[in-house]
Amino acid sequence: MTNSKLAAARVAWSPAKMAEQYDDVRLKMLCYAILAPNPHNIQPWSVELSGTDAINLYVDPKRLLLMTDPFLRQIFEGQGTFLETLSIAAKEFGYEPNIQLFPERVDPPENIGKSPVAVVKLSKREIDNDSLFRQIPKRCNNRRPYKGPPLTENELNSLQNSYEAAGYPMVFITDAAIRDRVEDLMTEAMRVETYLDRTHEETVKMIRFNDNEVIASRDGFSYENMGVTGISRFFVERLSPRNKAFGGFFRETTVNSTHKQAHTAGAIGILFGPGNSRMDQVEVGRRFARAFLKAAELNLDIHPMNQILQEYDELAEVREKFSTIIQSLQPNSVLPTVDKVTGVTTAQLLFRVGRAEPTPHAPRRDLMDFLKS
Ligand SMILES: Cc1cc2nc3c(=O)[nH]c(=O)nc-3n(C[C@H](O)[C@H](O)[C@H](O)COP(=O)(O)O)c2cc1C
């Protein structure tokens, strides 16, 4: 019984099969879009089928991460990943997606979710497929330690060329000493997050400590999604259940595993945006979705590790150290501009790339749950 319910929590990863049950082609496309990467797998999307040919996308205001993502930057990046995945799927079904971002207004923080992030108009016509479509069900965030042969320049170039880069450069830190400093900072940022109760609590709320929790919520991430599988998972689930998540052992293990994740990276990537507007954040997400899918095509793994970039006050010192590092990367370039509101650079996403054993997919809620009521 548990097994079939667990399978149901992951059934979205067979999107072609899921799509068969719907006559409306927009629902078929959405079977793919909900597989987009998104912060903490909170799945912050609410969609509306409008008229006969449009999909309106909204932020789901009940699904925010206000402690670790106080300006909702990552939530809006997650709108971008959804839109890009939807757009790739639309082409596969023979529709040209015309995406209009923020057609009404950009909602102020107190009104998030009131007006659409995007209206996607779909026109049936001859249109080239996007070869990344095939990677949508294959892509998976991989938090295991990375290993294997070093990444090649060709591989990194392919990731950089997977999207329209003007204004959104993807930079890889290749210098071993600089990488080491960033990897240490990733660990330091996780230490801050994990030892601060309010941010830790937010993450703990999204951890699914056993199969029953996965089945009940169909969101968040489990030990399996953190790369702990087989017999190790059996022991970890018993040593670190939910009621021990605020103890020293759990916190220290979290920091140690971040250290291992960071320091086994094949490369550290930074995706920059031209600024930090809502539009920029959505556009960053669209590009990141493409790079993530490209990685799947190349049999590479990606793991976003964004703690350093988070904007809450206690991280100010870590962010400052990071800004100093990236300013040293390309001192005269346009990269390290500083956002006037948050005081951080326009680095929008930080991630590691490498090679690892496969890891099980994260769950997804039922498609009908995403339809705006
Ligand atoms: C904007 C954004 C930020 C993310 N930040 C992190 C992160 O800091 N740490 C992490 O482990 N995963 C991060 N992720 C990956 C998500 O946790 C992952 O996409 C989600 O759990 C769903 O899993 P999937 O990508 O395998 O479908 C991020 C994803 C996005 C789109």
The ligand as a Gaussian input file, in Angstrom:
#p B3LYP/6-31G(d) Opt

LIG

0 1
 C       15.786000      29.186000      -7.532000
 C       16.180000      27.831000      -7.006000
 C       16.976000      27.745000      -5.887000
 C       17.358000      26.498000      -5.398000
 N       18.197000      26.429000      -4.329000
 C       18.594000      25.232000      -3.855000
 C       19.497000      25.141000      -2.771000
 O       19.987000      26.155000      -2.254000
 N       19.845000      23.915000      -2.309000
 C       19.355000      22.766000      -2.879000
 O       19.683000      21.672000      -2.424000
 N       18.521000      22.830000      -3.942000
 C       18.121000      24.020000      -4.430000
 N       17.288000      24.088000      -5.514000
 C       16.846000      22.855000      -6.143000
 C       15.498000      22.438000      -5.615000
 O       15.574000      22.052000      -4.263000
 C       14.924000      21.317000      -6.493000
 O       14.707000      21.824000      -7.774000
 C       13.632000      20.788000      -5.897000
 O       13.867000      20.129000      -4.692000
 C       12.915000      19.837000      -6.843000
 O       13.747000      18.767000      -7.168000
 P       14.076000      18.450000      -8.688000
 O       14.864000      19.614000      -9.217000
 O       14.894000      17.195000      -8.661000
 O       12.798000      18.281000      -9.418000
 C       16.913000      25.321000      -6.037000
 C       16.107000      25.422000      -7.174000
 C       15.744000      26.659000      -7.665000
 C       14.899000      26.763000      -8.909000

